[in-house]
Amino acid sequence: MGHLIGSQSSPRLPPVVIDHMLPDLSEIGAIPPLNALEILRETVRILRVDPSTFMSIFALLICPVSSAFLSNFLLNQSFVSSVGHRLILLAVTSGLPPAQFLKQMCHHLAGTLVSSVFCFPLIITFLLLARACIVYSVACSYAGKKVMITEFKGTVARILRRLVLTYICNCAAIVSCLTVFITLIVALCSSFSRLGYPPEIIIYPALLALLGFSVAYAHIIVVCNLASVISVLEDASGPQALVRSMRLVKRQIHAGLVIFLGTTTGLAFVEGLFEHRVKTLSYGDGSSRIWEGPLLVLMYSFVVLIDSMMSAVFYFTCRSSGGMELLNANEQTSEELENLSSQLTIAE
């Protein structure tokens, strides 16, 4: 697609409170509404403009976190098994059948939760710093400025404070959604079980609840990712960033959901490959692990890089969309006032 967005002569957008050390958002022209594929193309264009900066972030900040997350060398597997067993016990006692799919899902959920807790120090240092650098670099690309490391160092501490606070609020929102889902599904399955329905029937309302949770979870992740970008570029953090994110994403939620679906599918695919071709010796003598492991870590890291860049592009799209709607509304109001004035003049 290749939009030269930073150089477009477009109406100025409504002002936002930004960090004075970051690129001035008022210098960036309005971005036309983009769908998910167009946002991906725009991301690739930005990556090709300044590959050295993004590849440095990729190698120094994202790869260490990806290797720790995929290998799980920080995890205590006995603790993961204990949490997974408790989840399976909770599901079975509520009336669900002890199927293999249920056991795998509970074990995967337990592994994800425990991994997020054990990798928290890496996330709030390497991964959040990587996201801040990526968002700053994308903003510089749109503003037509070079990435200045010395300039970014002067404000990185303030950005990280806002970003960490926003990340904690994001985690609270995700945990709240997960807690509501588990409570709802336990109450729902227990109610059907008390009414005398067999486990083979109870699984259907549970699947409907799972579908509803998936939709709500996807919306929350889109809002949280956009809030992280806002906390970097604007003087907002925590709940304030989440509220602004919900306002910005209203009319672009479809594109955000498609981005989330693509990223989640890519990450799950790489995780599955790593699980079955590196962790589990399912073929050969295992000599291919030497090159397959690092390759999959690079693939996983690249998906994380593209996702962070797309979130930044998505922010500018949402911001421009909201600004253009406000400008159109102002123009429409001006036209209505002019029409009313002319009608009054004719009446006189």
Secondary structure, DSSP 8 states (H G I E B T S, - for coil): ----GGG----------B-TTS--GGGS-------HHHHHHHHHHHHHHSHHHHHHHIIIIIHHHHHHHHH-TTS-HHHHHHHHHHHHHHHHHTT----HHHHHHHHHHHHHHHHHHHTHHHIIIIIHHHHHHHHHHHHHHHHT----HHHHHTTHHHHHHHHHHHHHHHHHHHHHHHHHHHHHHHHHHHHHHHTT--HHHHHHHHHHHHHHHHHHHHHHHHHHHHHHHHHHHBS--THHHHHHHHHHTGGGHHHHHHHHHHHHHHHHHHHHHHIIIIIS--STTSTTHHHHHHHHHHHHHHHHHHHHHHHHHHHHHHHHHHHHHHHHHHHHHHHHHHHHHHHHHHH-
